[in-house]
Structure formats: structure tokens, C-alpha cells
Amino acid sequence: MALGLVKSEEDEQQRREAAEEAAAVMGLRIRRAPVISEALYLWPENVPSWNLFQAMSTQWMVGMAGATGLNYPGVEVVMRKARVKRRDEERVFHEIQCMERATLSAWREKTDGK
């Protein structure tokens, strides 16, 4: 996801329609080759943490060099609003941090051209 490889079908459809409309204005028609993408599967026990991570997309701290990490007080608010049970808070927070580190690593690789 951090590399922009995970997209919803709805997002992809909107992007295709916008490109086709823009091409039609110039009298062009877009021909597309079939796209074979690798599916992303989550184990059921990881879905709640993944959904929380997605809900935190506005909580990234960004500096001159790009994203530096999540705003942890904001993460706590999102977790509270999502009603994460107290007994699960530590585990869920750790899972969020794992996704944060993986995302930052993927963004660095993308920026470095690797």
C-alpha cells in the first residue's frame, strides 16, 4: 500500500474513466492491455489493525525530508474512537508501529529509486 500498489476497484475505475474522458476530448481512444495484479490477503485477525492503520492516514508527521512517523497522540485518539478494548491496546499499538515502520521503509525505497 505504501508504494501505491494497493488500490480499490472503485479508485481504479474512476481513474480509468477520467483518462478515457480526457482522451476522448482529443479524439483519442485508450486501448488497455489486461492487467494481472497480485491479490493482497489479510489474515482475519489482522483486519482490525489494518483498518485502524488506514483510518490513521491523516496522522502522518511530515517534515522537509518527508514523512517521519505517525503522530502518536492522534493514533491514540483514533484507537479510542474505534473503541479498541483496553486489553488489546498494547497489541494493536505494536501492530500499528510495525505497519508504520514498513511504510516508512517502503517510502524510503521508492524515494531512493530502489
N, C-alpha and C positions, 0 to 999 in steps of 0.2 A: 504494500500500500504506500509506503513512504516513497517509493520510486515512481509512484503514479501508475503502477501496473494493475491495480485493483480498481475497477470502475463498475458502477451499477449498470445494468442493461438500460435503464431509463436515461442515465447520463450519456451513454454511448449513442442511443437513438436520437437524443436531442442534438448531439454534436454532428451526427451524420446528416440529419435534416437541415441544420444550419449550413453545412458545407454544400449540400445539394442545392439549396436555395441561392446561395452566393454564386455557385457555378452557373445556375440557370439564368441569372441576371446577365451573364456574359455570353449566353448561348451555348454553354458547355454542359456536358453530362458526365457525371462521375461514374466510372466503372470500378467496381471493387472486387478484389480477389478474396476468396474465402479466408476468414481469419480463424486460426485454430489457437485457442488460448488454453493455458493450463488452469484448471479449476483450483480454487482455494477452499480447502475444507478445514473446519474447526471442530475440535472435539467438543461435545456438548458442554462439558464442564468449563471450557474456556470462553464460551459465548458471552456470559455476563461481563467478564472483564474486558473482552474485545469491544462490546457495546459501550461500556464506560469509557474506554480509551477513545472511541470515536466521538463520544459526547464531549470530550476534553479538547477537541480540535481548536478551540478558541483560547486555550490556556497556555500556548507556547510563548516562552520569553524569547524575544528576538533582539539581537544586538547588531553591530556593524558587520560581524562575520556570519550572521545568520542566526538560526535557532540555537539556543544554548541549553534548553531543557524546558520541562513543564513548570508552571507556576504552582508550587505545591499547596499554598492556601486555596487556590482555585480548584485544585484537584480534590481537596477535602470538601469544598462546597458541592462539587458535582457528585461526589460519593454520598454526601448527606442527602442531597436532593433525590438521588437514586435509591435512597433508603437501604444502603448496604448495612447489613447486620453487624453489630459491634464485634461479634466473634469472628467475622470474616474480613474486617477492615485491614488487618496486617497482611493477610494473604493477598487480598485484592490490590493493596497498595504496592506490594512487591511485584505482582504481575504487571501492573501499570508501569513500574520502573523498568522492568525487563523490556517491555514494548518501547518505552521511551529511549532506552539505550540502543536498541536495534534500529529504531527510526533515525536517531541522530547518526549512527554509523552508516546507514544506507544513504542518508542525505550527503554525508561527507564523501562517500564513494562516488556518488553522482556528480558532485561538485568537482572532485579531483579527476573525473573522467575515467574512472576505472570500471 
